[in-house]
Every structure is written in structure tokens, then in C-alpha cells.
């Protein structure tokens, strides 16, 4: 009831305002999906257990999966269907973002199938073909098919070739799609070779190269923030923006991932894919519409506008380091070289930073600073856009904290939202200025838990919407930027600079900053 006098016989009770609809409820579950069989290669692996199976459960919980949906797991572990089903149930119970409803969980996994065997075994694909045909026959129609490659990258070309050899890349009038996890190559040449092998079996429209960052609601919100708000787009250029910082900091170490991480490093693990995607979303021109190809066309233009580094320029625009022993979360932790499974002479970077320039009309002269690292002071993924300072500083009275350039921060994790720093007057008789924050928090505004990235991406792949997936030329354009850096670093001998675990990172990274620019504190 609104404020005022209580309702009486002569004063009717005010009608209750209709309850606001939560925008997140209008998302995944309202979009139709054709009946589909999803095949997960690497179905017993960490990604499948922690992300894919829980994502499928949450989609089922929301009624987003098609009424006729079947799941097939393929992996090297030898076990019967029933044992794999129990493993899948345990994974959902352990890793789902919501407490599972047992009825929904049982129905989802009631007819799950499991095919054991190595990925180069022809018998595996014969059994898979029979299983897919069996589901079609039982359903009474030809189902769409989606093959999810949740395996080590070395198996991507093996599986794709085997699918083609057994005729599984086509299925009458139904759609067949292949979903490929990162990393897509470890050098530019490898990415090109893998693209060639994949596209010799599948058409580009069938290929969905996944970058789970693009499935995050707050990453997509970068596009909404830019293009749905008229107050920002006029300022979104070199005339008003002084610099951009993109940070992806983690406070954890490598854990048990030494085998993968030591062969990858920070640049391949995060910069080549996730961070360059964030840069593209921030810097791209408005697409003609938000369907797959117009969006990806604009992202490719951004990547092509970045000058490829050379061995001579790499030392001046890129820096790397390893974390040493230190304190994280109040506890002493080992350095990277002391982690289990890491060679004592490893030159793999756990911290990487770049200064890039997008040489086009909109962004000429604006530096884009990228940094990512493990065992830093805190976990944070954010984009900070610093505007140019005001041209005349008239506020110089004692007690002022100073007029500082406005900074717009798009926070992606852990506290999703947007903040804007403004100069405001301190209460009192004098004109004293201090910075204040205007803040929007995603969870507070929408009063709902946003879907996991994999929920959105699995649904989009089954629907055939490739907007949030990377195209072949986009992957190669990303590697065009990172490949020269990787190769230059590999040819540079000597131990890497160290930074203490739990710190802001290495001091060497400050040399990348131009003029008065400074890295934001973590």
C-alpha cells in the first residue's frame, strides 16, 4: 500500500502494481529448440563434470531443452551406461548452481548412453552411429545432432576426421553441428591447419568454436551498455577516451593443471581468446543487427586494425613474469617453480601484459592495456575506460582530493556491474572536490542469479545461433596478434622476472604505460 491515510469505505484501496517481470526469466527457456541428440566427447573429463552436465541439468530445470532430447557420452574410460549415469548424477549434485530436483535429474539422464573407447577407434563411431539412429527411430523423426569436443586439443582433428569418415557430418535434412573447445591451436600455423581440417569435413555454419567468456551475461552486457544508451556512444572514441585497461586477475595458482598450463602460459590461456574478445566488444563499430555474421564481421575489423607485433617491438609492448612464493588469503603459498609438476627451469609465464593500439578512425592514439595473471592480490575481471581530463582545473582549494578523470568500469567478475567515477563537491562552504562512485550491480538490479555461460552457449549451439562463437577468420586474426609475441618469448633465454604471490604483479609491467597512465590497483 502507498503512504497516506488508511483505506476506508469511501477511499478505495489502491490497486496493486503489477509485479515486474525479471528480464532474465525471458531468456533461454522461451526460445524453441529442435529435437536434438547431444554427443559429448570427453564425457568423463573435468569440463564435462564441472560445467557441461550441470549446465544441461539447469537447462532441463528451466524447461529450456527440447522435449525430445538425448545425451550420449563418449570417452576412453571403460564403464557401462548405468555407471556413467551415476557419475553424471553425482557431477550435477556436486557442481550445479542450484540444488537439483531429483525428478528433473532422473528424467534428464534416464536414457543416457555411454560409448567407451579411444577417439581414433573406428568401432566407437560405428556404435555411435547405431546409437544415434536408434534414438531417431525411437523418437519417430530425424533429430538434430550436436557433437561437443570436450577433449584435449590434440584430439580435435582426430575426432572431426573420424566423424567425416563415418558420414556423421550430415544427416538428411536435420542439422549437424560440431562444438569445439579452446584452445584452437597454439600458434597461428596450427590454428590455420586446424581450421583447414575442420572445414574439410564441416561447413563453417556447422562449426561452433567456443569461448565461454562470451557466454557470460555481463560480457554481453558490454554490447547492451554501449549500443542501448545514447549518452555513451557519442563519447566512445579517441576524442573523449584517454585509455582503456582490461584486467583478468586471479588470486589462485595453477592447482593441479601443471600439465596443461606449463605448455600454454598466461598469453595463450587468456589473452589470445578471452581478453581479445573483450577488446573487440569494447572497440567494435555498431553492427547492422545483432545476428552472428554482422557482429563477427565488426570484431574481425577490430582485430585487423591492430598492428601485428614484430620481434623488435615485442619488448616494448609486452611483458611477462612468474609468481614466486608469497602470501595468498593469509596463507603462505609456493611459487610457480615449486608447484607440483612444473619443471624447475620452466620459462612459462603466469603473468602477461600487452599495450595494443587499434589503428582506425575511432581509436587512433588510444592505448589499450591488457593484463592477466595468477596469484595476484584479488580475483577481478574488469574493463576500465578512462576519459580525457577536463581542460581547465579551477578547483584548487585546500582540502580538495582533486579533479580526476572520469573512469567507467565494467565489472565482469566477481561483482558484476558498472561503476562511474564522478567529481562531486564536498559539503561545506568551500568549493572542494572529491571523486564519488555511481554504481549498478547486476544481481541487485535483476534480483536473479544469471545463467552459467555454458548454459547459454549450449542452447545457442543447438539452436544454430553462432553470434557468441568465434568464426574461422576471427580465430586467425586473434593469433595474428599473439603469435609473434609467443615466438619472441620462446626465443628469449633466461629466467623470467618474479612477483610475490598475493601482490599487484611485476614492476616490469609499469614500463608499458604511456605518459601519466598507471595500472589500476587490484
N, C-alpha and C positions, 0 to 999 in steps of 0.2 A: 504494500500500500504506500502511496506517496505521502509526504509530510502534509500536515494540516489537520483540520477538525476530523473527528471520527465519523464514520458513515452513519447516517440516520435514515429514517423513513423518507424524509424529504431530500436527503442528499445521497444519491445512489453511490454504491461502492464503485470506485474507478475500475474499469476493465483491466485485466492483467495483460501486460505487454506480451506479445508472442515471444516464446523463447528463441534466442538467437541460435541459428544453425552453426555448428562448429564447421569451419571450412574443410578441416581435414577429413570429416566424415564423407565429404563429397568426392573423395579421390578415387582410390584404386577400385573399390568394390562396385562402383557404378558403371564401369567400362566393360562391355561384353568381350569375352574371350572364346574363341572357337575351341571345341573339344580337343584336348591335347594329351599326348604322351611325352613326358619329360624324362630324358635319359641322362643320368649323372655319371660321367666317367671320373674315377677317383672318389667313389661314393663312401669309402671308409676314411677318407683323409680329414685333416683338421678343418679345412674350409667347409666341407660338406657338413661336418658335425656341428661346427660353431655357428655357421651363417646360413647355409642353403636349406637344410632341413628345418631349422627354426623359422626361417622366412616362409617356407611353404606352409608350415602349420599356421602361422599368423594370417596368411592369406586365406587359408581354409576357414579360420575362425571368423574372419570378416565377411565370408561369403564371396570372396573375390575370385576364387578358382572356378574354372568351368565345371558344370555339373558332371560332365564326363571327363575325369582327369585320372591319368595313370602315371605311376612313378616306377622307373627301373634304375637300379644301381649296378654299376659295372666297376669292379676293382680287382686287384690281384689277391686279396685275402680270400682264402677258401672257406666258405661257410654256406649253410642252407638259407633259403628265404626267411624262415622263421627266426633264425639268429640275427640276420641283418635287420629284420623288422624290430626286434627288441633293442638292437643297437640304436636304430633311428628313434625309437620312442624315448630311450634314455637321453639321447642328444637333445631332443626337444624339451624334455623336462629340465635339463640342466642349463640350456642356453637360450630358451625362448624369452622374449622381452615381457611376456605376460604368463601368468600361471596357466598351464594348459587345461582345457576342458577334456576330460578323458573320452567322452563320446566323440567329440570332433577329431581327436587324435587317433582313436581307433578306426574311425571311418576313413580318414585320410590314408592310413597305412594298411588298411585291411587287405588290399590285393597287391601290395608292393612286391616287386620281383627283384631278384638279385642274380647276377651272372658273374661268376668268378673266372679269372684268367688274365694273362698278360695282354697288353694292348696291341701287341703285334701277332696275336694268335688268331688265325682265320676262324677257328671254331667259335671263338667268342662272338664274332659278328654274325655267324650263321645262327647261333642261338638267339642273338639279339633280334635278328630279322624275323625269326619264328615267333618270338615273344610279342613283337610289335604287331605282326599280322594277327596273332591270337586276340590281342586287345581290340583290333579293328573288327574282327569277326564277332566278338562278344558284344561290342557296342552297336554293331549293325551299320557302321559308317567308317569311312577312311578318316582317321584322326590326324590332326597336325602333329608333327614330330619336332622336338627341340633337343639337340644334343649339347649338353653342358660339359665343357672340358675343364674340370677342376683337378688338373694333374700338374706334374712338373712340366715346365715348358718344353723339355726335350721330347715329350710325347705328343705335342700338338700336331706336328706334321705326320707322325705315325698314325694317329687316330683318324685324322682327316683323310689320308690316303686310303686307309682300310675302309672307311665309310664309302668312299668313291668306288673302290674295287668291288664292294658288295652291293652296289647300286642303291645305297641308303640315302644318297644326297637328293633324290627325287622320290615323290610318292603320289603319282597321279595328279589330281587337281588340288591336293592338300598342300599346305605349306610345310617346308622342311627348313629348319634354322639351326645354325651352329653358334654357340656362345663360347667365346674364348677368353680365358682369364689373362691377367697380366702376369709377368712381363711379356710384351710382344716383341721379342728379340732383345739382344743385349748390346748390339751395335746397329748402325744404320744398315749395313750389308745384310745382317741377319734378319732384320725387320722386312727388308725388301724380298729376301728369299722366302721367308715365311708367308708374306702376302702372296707371292707367286704360287706357292704350293697350295695355299688355301683357295685361291681364286681359280686354280686349275680344276678344282672339284666343285666348289660352290660359286654361285653368283654373288656379287657384292651385296645385293639386297638381302641375301640369306645369312650374312655374316654379322655377328654382334660382338665386337671387341669391347670387353667390359672394363670400365674404370669406376670402381664403386664410389669414389668421391662424387661423381656426377649424379648418383642416386640419392645423395643427402638432400633433404628438404632445404636446408639452409644454403647449400651451394646453388640450387635452383633459384633460391630467393634473391641471389645476386642479379639475375635477369629481371625478376619482378621489380626489384628495388630500382634498377636503372631505367627500365623502359615503361614502368607503370606510374612514374612520378615525374611530372613536368618540372618540378623545382630543381631536379638534379641534372637532367640531360643537357641543359644549356651550359652548365659548368664543367661538363665531363670532357675536358680537352686541355691541351697544353697552355691555353691562356689563363686558366684558373687553377690547375693542379700542378703542384710543385714536384711531388714524388709519390711513389707507391711502394709499400712494403707488404710482402706476402710471407707469412711465417707459418711453419708447420713444426712445432716443437713438441717433443715427447720427454717425459720425465723418467721413463723406463729404459732399461738396457735392451740387449738383444735376446735375453731369455735363453730359450732352447733352439733359437733359429740360426745358430752359428753356421751351419752347413749352407743355408741359403744366403744369409746376409753377407758373409765374407766374400762370396763370389759376386755380390751385387753392389753393396755400398749405398750410401745415402742418395747419391745423384740418380742412380738407376731406380732405387726403391721408391722415391717420392718426387723428385724434381722432374724427371723425364715425362711422367704421366700426370699425377695429381696436380702438382704446382703449376705446370704449364697450362693445364686445363683451367685452373683458377685465373691465370693471367688472361687467357683467351676470353673467358666470360666477362672479365672486367673491361677488356680493351676492345672487344668486337664492335662493329657497327650494327645498328638495328637491322635484323633480318626482315625480309618481306613478310614472313609469317614464322610461327614457331614450330614448324614441322621439321623433319630430320635434315633434309639437304640444305635448305636455306640457312639453318643455324650452323651446320657444319661448314658450309661454304665460307661464312664470315669468320669462323675460328681459324680455318686454314689461311685466310688472308692475313690474320694477325701473325701467325707463326712464320709466314713467308716474309713478313716485313721486319723480322728480327735478323740482323746480320749474323751469319754463321761465324762462330769464333775460329781463330787460327792458332797454331802453336805459339805465335808471337803475342797474341792478345790475351790468351787464357790466363797468364799470371796476373794480369791487371783487372780482369773482370770476374774471376772465380777464386774461391778459397775453400780449403778443406782442412779437417783435423779429426783426431780421435779423442774419445773421452778417456781420461785417466782415472785413478782411484779418487774417491771423494765421498761426500755425504748426500744421500737422497732420502727424503722423507724422514730425516732424523737418524737414519742408519748408515753406517759405513758400507760402501759398495766397491767392488773391484773395478779396475779399468778394463777397457776393451781387450787389451792383450792378455789379461788374466782370466777372461771369460772362458768357460769350458768349450773346447772345440775350435778356438781361434788360434791360428799359428802365431808363435811368439814374434815372428818378424813380419806380421801382416801389415800391408800398406792400404788396407781398406778404410775409407773414410766413414765415420759415423756422424759427421757434420759437413754440410756443403752449403755454400752461399754463392749467389751469382748477382751481377749487375747487368741487366739487359736493357736494350733500347728498341722500341718499336718505331721503326723509321717510316712513318706515314704522316699524313696531314694532321691528324688528330693528336698524335702523341710525340711528334718530333721534339727532342730535347728533354723529355721527361724520363728520369731513371726509374726502372722497375727493379727493386731489390727483393731477391728470393733467398730464404734461408730455411734449412731444416736440420734437425739433429736429435740424437738420442741422449738421455741422461742430462737434460737441461733443467733449469730451475723449476719449470712447471710445464704441464701439458696445455698447449694452446694452438689452435689453428685460426688464423685471422687475416683479413686484408685491411690494411690501414692506408687511407688516401689522405695525404696532407695537401691542403690548399695553399696557394701562394699567400704570403702575409699581406696585411693591409698596407697601402703605400705611405701612410703618414701616421706616426705614433704620437698622438697628442696626450696620451695618458701616462705621464711620467711621475706622478705624485708619490711621495714616500708611502710605503705600505702596500703599493700595488704588487701583485705577483707577476705582472707583466702581461702584455698582449701577445698571445702566442697564436701561431697559425691554426686555423680550424682543422681538426682531424676527424674524418669519418671512418669508423672502424666497423667492419662487417665481421662479426664473430661467428665462426662455424662450429667450433667445439672448444671446451665442453659447455660453455654457457652461450647457447645460440641466440643471436640477436644483432642489433645495430646500435651503436652509440655515436653521438656527435658532440665534439667539444666546442663550446662557445665562450666568448668573453662576456662576463657579466659584472655589473657594478656591485662592490661590497657595500652592504648597508652602512650608512653614516653620512656625515656632512661633506665628505670629500669625494672626489671622483677617483676611486680606486678600483682597479680591475683585477679579476681573478678568473681562471678557467672553471667552467661548470660543465656537467655532462647531461645531455638529453639521451634517454636510453629506451629502447624497445627490446623486450625479451620474448623470444618465440613462445616458450611454454606458458608464460603468464598471459600472453595475449590470446592464444588459441586454446588454452585450458585442455590440452591433449598431448599425449605422447606421440611424437611424429614417427611414421613408419621407418623401419630399418631400410638402409639403402638397397639391400638385396631384394627386399620385397618389391620395391618399385621397379627395379631393373629386370627381375624375373618376369613380372607381369608385362612390362613393355616388350621384352623379347618374345613372349608368347603371343602378344598382340601384333608383333611386327613393326613396332614403333622404334626406330633407331635414333631418335633425337638425342638421347643421352648416352649413345655409344660412339666410339671413335671410328672414323672411316679410314680406308687404307692410305689415302694421301695425307690424312691428318697425322697418323702414326709416323709416317716417314718424315713429315715436316717437324715433328717433335724431336725425332732422332737427329735430324739435320742440325738442330741447336746443340744437343747434348753429346753427340758422337765425338766431335773434336776435343771436347773437354775430357771425356773419358780416356781417349787415346793419349792426350798430352799428359794426363796424370799418371797413366800406366808407364809412360816412358821417363818419368821423373823419379830418380832414385832417392834413397834416404828415408829416414823415419819421418812420420808426419808430426806436425805440431800437436800438442796435447792441451786439453782443457779439463779442469777438475769436474768430476761428476757433480751435478747439482748446481752448476754455475750458469752464467749467461752465454757461455760459448768461448771460442778462442779470441784472443786480442787481434790476431791477424786479420779477422774479418772486417775490422774497422777501416782498413786501407781501401776497401771497395767503395766507401761512401764519398760522395762528391760534395764540395763546399762545406756548408754547415750541417749537412744531413747527419743524423745519428740513428742507430738502431733503437727501436722501441724496447724498453725494459720488459723482460719476461716476468 
